[in-house]
Amino acid sequence: MIIIGDDCLSKRFKQVLNMQESTSEVHEKYDGSYLLMDGLSKEEIMIMSESFDGADVPFDGIMVSATQTNREWTLEMIFEEAKQEARIMEQMYHLQMMIESTNGMDLNQLEPEHAAILKRALMDSYLMLMKEEYTYEQISAQARILEEALKGTEHLKQKERHHE
């Protein structure tokens, strides 16, 4: 493992992957940590992720795997893309958790109009997640729609918890 600094941001990803020694440890442009990988299978990445999770100091950064396309990108382009993807994944997870929070909810206890709005928001949210291609703005807008539709359903969630 090598540590690279801001002085490598203009280098191509493929050049950085071939580096043998660490560079300057000045990291001012990006707050988070990035783990750059090449040649690992999905299984190996999962094993590595699990080992980070089990470690005393888990990796809290963004993992980036080399592809045919991104090898030609500069490191700065890689980091910007990875940062954007991480924001999308975080918002996607938030949307998924909101959908899951409705499991077991009896929508018949809502006013028919509210139930219809919530059902539509849930279906649109689910379809968006299944599509797997969306921008941060699209998924954020859908999360706001679902949050709005979920207003006034807190009592249904509380009743469900009492039945457990």
Phi, psi and omega in degrees: 000138176237156177250131180241151181249186181301338180294348181260000186299332181270355178283153176288148181305317181297327177293317181295321180297335180268358181292146181251340184231152176294156178245199178308142180262024177278115181233081183254334186286322183238133181286315188279174177262148178231135176250115182264128185232154177212135173079014178264140176282166178301321180296317179295322178295319178297317178298316180296317179299317179295323179292326175296316181298326181275351182283161177294332179236085183294150179284121183248029183252199181249129178267133180234124179256140180290139175231170177303320183287309189282351177300332181272350181284154172286160179300323178297318177298318179300311183296319179296315179296315180296320179297317179295316179297322178296320177297318179296315180298320179297316179291322177298317179297318178300315179297317179298318179294323177295318178298312181296333180293345180268356179303130179082359181283131179270098182290345178293344178277354177268161171300142183308319181294317179295318179299319180295318179297316181294317179301317180295316180296320178296315181295315179298321179295314180299314180296323178297315180295325180290329181296327177062010175227107180202159178268168176300319181297318180296313183289327176294318178297318179294323177297320178296320179298314181293319177302316179296317180293332180281347179300135180087007178252003184304320181296330178290323178292320181295318178298319180298320180295326180291336180279348184283000000 
